[in-house]
């Protein structure tokens, strides 16, 4: 699931950046980036043979 989180979360970047980053949307952007980093780290072994 973390692998797919890492794949899906970057889709939220363009709408957030194009809408401008006020204080609330900046916090949402930072949260989305944190979720993306978590997904990248937790899902890095996806598809590796066990």
MIVORO-366795 format. One record per residue: residue number from 0; residue in three letters; y, z negated, x of N, C-alpha, C in turn. Coordinates in steps of 0.001 Angstrom, whole numbers, plus 500000, padded with zeros to 6 digits. Layout:
(NUM, "ALA", (Y, Z, X), (Y, Z, X), (Y, Z, X))
...
//
This chain:
(0, "UNK", (498812, 500000, 500821), (500000, 500000, 500000), (501261, 500000, 500872))
(1, "UNK", (501205, 499308, 502002), (502365, 499256, 502892), (502685, 500639, 503451))
(2, "UNK", (501658, 501430, 503700), (501881, 502801, 504182), (502719, 503581, 503184))
(3, "UNK", (502354, 503500, 501911), (503079, 504247, 500887), (504469, 503678, 500667))
(4, "UNK", (504641, 502386, 500863), (505972, 501789, 500806), (506862, 502402, 501885))
(5, "UNK", (506313, 502585, 503067), (507066, 503194, 504163), (507400, 504651, 503876))
(6, "UNK", (506569, 505326, 503092), (506809, 506726, 502751), (507865, 506854, 501652))
(7, "UNK", (507813, 505959, 500674), (508663, 506076, 499486), (510077, 505528, 499689))
(8, "UNK", (510241, 504430, 500422), (511553, 503787, 500506), (512672, 504667, 501068))
(9, "UNK", (512420, 505568, 502014), (513530, 506406, 502483), (514133, 507312, 501403))
(10, "UNK", (513425, 507511, 500306), (513989, 508324, 499224), (515190, 507645, 498577))
(11, "UNK", (515344, 506352, 498773), (516483, 505630, 498208), (517724, 505730, 499093))
(12, "UNK", (517592, 506172, 500325), (518739, 506246, 501231), (519841, 507197, 500755))
(13, "UNK", (519523, 508457, 500433), (520607, 509384, 500064), (521453, 508927, 498875))
(14, "UNK", (520847, 508473, 497755), (521715, 508044, 496653), (522611, 506854, 497024))
(15, "UNK", (522076, 505940, 497808), (522876, 504795, 498215), (524021, 505212, 499135))
(16, "UNK", (523731, 506096, 500069), (524760, 506514, 501014), (525791, 507441, 500372))
(17, "UNK", (525344, 508313, 499477), (526281, 509225, 498822), (527180, 508505, 497826))
(18, "UNK", (526704, 507396, 497275), (527496, 506623, 496329), (528517, 505722, 496986))
(19, "UNK", (528469, 505637, 498291), (529375, 504751, 499006), (528766, 503360, 499106))
(20, "UNK", (529115, 502654, 500162), (528527, 501348, 500393), (529583, 500257, 500195))
(21, "UNK", (529688, 499753, 498986), (530500, 498568, 498774), (529644, 497355, 499117))
(22, "UNK", (530123, 496162, 498901), (529387, 494973, 499354), (528022, 494836, 498674))
(23, "UNK", (527930, 495128, 497387), (526655, 494989, 496684), (525672, 496079, 497087))
(24, "UNK", (526116, 497320, 497135), (525206, 498397, 497502), (524823, 498324, 498980))
(25, "UNK", (525687, 497734, 499810), (525329, 497538, 501213), (524160, 496568, 501328))
(26, "UNK", (524170, 495501, 500539), (523062, 494547, 500552), (521779, 495201, 500052))
(27, "UNK", (521887, 496049, 499042), (520715, 496784, 498551), (520201, 497724, 499632))
(28, "UNK", (521116, 498408, 500318), (520730, 499316, 501401), (520006, 498565, 502513))
(29, "UNK", (520531, 497415, 502900), (519889, 496606, 503943), (518503, 496156, 503476))
(30, "UNK", (518371, 495797, 502203), (517071, 495419, 501666), (516078, 496565, 501683))
(31, "UNK", (516540, 497759, 501353), (515664, 498936, 501370), (515239, 499257, 502798))
(32, "UNK", (516157, 499140, 503743), (515809, 499372, 505150), (514791, 498330, 505613))
(33, "UNK", (514980, 497067, 505207), (514033, 496013, 505576), (512650, 496299, 504984))
(34, "UNK", (512606, 496748, 503727), (511323, 497117, 503120), (510675, 498274, 503869))
(35, "UNK", (511490, 499222, 504290), (510963, 500360, 505033), (510375, 499915, 506367))
(36, "UNK", (511075, 499055, 507081), (510571, 498551, 508360), (509293, 497753, 508143))
(37, "UNK", (509262, 496913, 507109), (508046, 496158, 506796), (506883, 497107, 506521))
(38, "UNK", (507130, 498123, 505719), (506086, 499089, 505404), (505596, 499830, 506634))
(39, "UNK", (506513, 500176, 507531), (506122, 500865, 508760), (505244, 499979, 509636))
(40, "UNK", (505616, 498724, 509758), (504847, 497814, 510611), (503519, 497424, 509982))
(41, "UNK", (503525, 497125, 508696), (502301, 496676, 508031), (501329, 497823, 507775))
(42, "UNK", (501834, 499029, 507605), (500974, 500158, 507275), (500648, 501074, 508426))
(43, "UNK", (500937, 500653, 509635), (500763, 501565, 510788), (499308, 501890, 511078))
(44, "UNK", (498363, 501100, 510603), (496962, 501373, 510868), (496270, 502163, 509768))
(45, "UNK", (497023, 502641, 508789), (496447, 503368, 507664), (495740, 504621, 508161))
(46, "UNK", (494517, 504793, 507737), (493757, 505990, 508087), (493016, 505892, 509405))
(47, "UNK", (493231, 504822, 510167), (492479, 504645, 511415), (491050, 504238, 511084))
(48, "UNK", (490098, 504774, 511809), (488713, 504343, 511577), (488561, 502866, 511943))
(49, "UNK", (487864, 502146, 511116), (487718, 500702, 511334), (486711, 500364, 512388))
//
